[in-house]
Amino acid sequence: MPEHVERVRRRSASIGFRIRVVWMGMIVAFFFLGTVLWRMQVASGEHYRQRLMRQSTRRVRLPARRGRIFDCRGAILADNRPSYCIAIHFEELRQRGPWSRTVEYVDSLLDRLADMLGLPRRISREDIRMHIRRRLPLPLIAWRDLDDVALARWAELASNIPGVELYVDSVRCYPFGPLFCHVVGYVGRAAVTPSGRDFDYYLPEYEGRRGVEKTYDSLLRGKAGGKVVLVDASGFRYRDLVSRPAKDGADLWLTLDVRIQQAAFDALGDRAGAVVVLGPQDGRILALVSSPGFDPNMFVPAISPADWNALLEDSRRPLLNRAIAGAYVPGSTIKPLVAMAALSTGAAGRDTEFTCPGYLDLGGRRFHCWYRKGHGRLNMVAALRYSCNVYFYRLALRCGPEPIWRLAREVGLGRRTGVDLDYELSGLVPDREWHRRHFGRGWSDGDTCNLAIGQGAIVVTPLQMAVVAAAFANGGRMVRPHVADRIIRNGVSKFLGRGPETADLGWRPQDVEVVLEGMAEVVGARDGTGRRAALPGYRIAGKTGTAQYGPEDDRKKYCWMIAFAPLEKPRYAISVVLDEGQSGGQDAAPIVREVLKRCFEAEACE
Amino acid sequence: MTPLPSATGWNRLRRFDWMMMVAATALMGVGICFIYSASFHGDPLRVAPYYRKQLIWDGLGLLVCILMGMTDYRRILRGAWVWYGLAVGLLLLAIVVGVSIRGAQRWLCILGVYVQPAELAKIVLVAVLARYLGSSVRRVGSWRIVLTATLTTGIPFVLIFRQPDLGTAAALIPVLLIMLYVAGVPARILVFLCILGLLFAPLGWLVLDEYQTNRILFFLDPGKDPLGAGWNKIQSEIAVGSGGLWGKGFLKGTQNILGFLPRSVAPTDFIFSVIAEEAGFIGAAVILVLYSVILSACLRTALSARDVAGKLLCVGVAVLLFFHVFVNIGMTVGLCPITGLPLPLVSYGGSVTVALMAALGMVQSVRVFATRIYG
């Protein structure tokens, strides 16, 4: 045999060997794969089936029951009422074949139900399709908030249709309607929180949008629970696996008193304005009314765009809580503070007298008294009683603006009171620095005169003035107003730890006495400006105020009165303002009288 | 060498290894069924039309296989270098004007059909190596030959690697090594080649894209990011594992239908997970057996082929097929990193199917034209 042929033969023989080696290698490798598959699928298949079980679950978030809100005596201001809904459960209505057949079936079922219940259909075919795509394991709510008639028809005709169930939802309601609209506020549909993203589905939940509902939202809302539902291959729910119940929100008890609130509400009527009643000792807000208001039930479950626009565009601004966010010029109600400032510097005393000819000429400008004929010669007590402007011009010019600014700031003007309500306005006490920044000029004596009668750029809120009234009632102790008293969770009561939080202003009793004497005469004297607030049998101290605002050709007047009673041991400090009226004495004083009357009547009932 | 009796016409068809054809057709049939299942999400009207397209590709593949089988493989091998040049040209073209799908530029659009030139390159490489190493005049043990073969593999390897398509590029390496081994290259040279390759591997790591290095990292530690990059692997393992002995039944795989197995890859790279879940261990074993039938047919043909080139051609095709199957199944059970290699003949994909059927056709041709035993 030739050599090269031999070589090829040998080579081909060894190729055969090597091919067999490769072949064996492949067989071993396949055998190995088979063993791995056997171990995974048969030997430890259970392990993977368990993991699969966990895969076919969906997490559903369950909102907590929102806490209720009570007044100080247990009247319910915000409640949850049951709302009866018709729910469609797709698990029981599934049709064989393509999805379109299930959609078709549910569609015709809704038509039948609509006939039975006598209600117009609210769910379109497209809604059904969307529900199947997005929220299949959850029931579809076909009608919400059934009335008694529909409920009766349901019970009689439709209650045994498979896959259709009555579902009770919780809806926020405000039994007193507009009475507490600004202070209690309202709720809206909550947006998805970051923690909500852990869930596959969440049921709607309420979120406080205004007032106490907003400031105490985290307490009222509670803690959402969740449940895990098992879904089958097509995504239908077939079993609830586990659920963690939601932790209900805490009940919130407020310091408000329905009777006083109602009195203030009635006394205001349909006039625009605000009333605040404070407990002067500890800053409890007993009533806080702003007018006009709205019905918070409109916001549940969601306000219609038309209603919302109407509220926004109303020129009387019903959404504005005037009591804490209304920007008012205080007018003469600031005079007790001016008197107090002058007294505390020692620049004047009870018997400091000035003559009022009805005006004061200052640097070529004439500053008028509201009483053009002039009050003649009077001391500080009489000046307060008659609210004489000229007296306070002269008093302020004598002591200078600094003590007035200082005192105004000390009693909390120009900054927020820190009340537990949202959107509080800080107000403004203009001073030299502010004038320079905004008007480009310094502070003049004319500005001091304006400040002395509560005019000019100064801005206060009714709540701030109620705190001022409370400070006088306490003889110089500041309180921080608050509206929430305590929470009750699982029957355990817990005070909200704000306490009275008072601050002593360091007023000398003999100075306070002078101002209180004047304020008592405002109401008590037959010719006092606030005599219309007088209540037989009670000694009331107060101060009226009337502040002009608006353009020259359309002058309007804020009508003010602050007061507290009884004088000996004050239990109520009140602040009333009206957006329009003749004068504080004419229009605000009767409101003070009405509200205080109801306060004392309520006391008598207990 | 004695000339072979000329087989003509239907005679050639009669000499086909019909067991292999049956096994390949069976695999394609299984593929169609489970591509349907993988695109099925509870509504027969919403099934993506992949399975219908695959039906056309499978038919085309069978046709190509028979045509190749009836063509003398020696004629094919004679033109192998031309084909090689064409394949490299197309790979270059893919880099210049290729269509990018999910970040990898591996597609060429020809008359509206998307084609992967890398699939052509794989079988052309097998043919070229078979021809080069099989010429009886060459001394196979010499360094020059090993070097030339390595360079021949290296060019398409780098081009495919650059696309980047790590899996397909990697498939070229065992093809080269085993064909060298079978051709008679001494073991020491092969070991040296492997060591050289391992030394250059870290260089390759630098060239890899982040998603590719991630895939390898998550292969090593899938728990690191169970919802992110490790998701496919974990879900695939759950799908396979939950299949049990008999599976959950056709169209009843919850992993697949609920979309835990990503719908973009379920009909392609992860088709085996769907099969293992719905048809269980039995179904998976049947798949392995069908592949074994094809591989045995290839290697039996290699043993009985009369010339070295024919033997090497069959071995190369077998290795190519084996590597795809092993890596793909290994990937779904968590043995190998996720590389994007399809399960040949079963996964959805046109170029792969046609290329592989062409390769099997070449094996048939070896059997028809160059075996000692006439069937």
Interface residues (C-beta under 8 A of the other chain):
Chain A: H4 V8 R11 S12 S14 I15 G16 R18 I19 R20 V22 W23 M26 I27 A29 F30 L33 G34 V36 L37 W38 M40 Q41 V42 S44 G45 H47 Y48 R49 R51 L52 Q55 S56 G97 P98 W99 S100 V231 D232 A233 S234 G235
Chain B: G42 D43 P44 L45 S136 V140 I178 Y181 V182 A183 G184 E237 I238 V240 G241 S242 G243 G244 L245 K252 T254 Q255 I257 L258 F260 A276 G280 F281 A284 A285 L288 Y291 S292 L295 S296 L299 A302 L303 V308 K311 V315 A318 V319 F322 F326 I329 G330 V333 L335
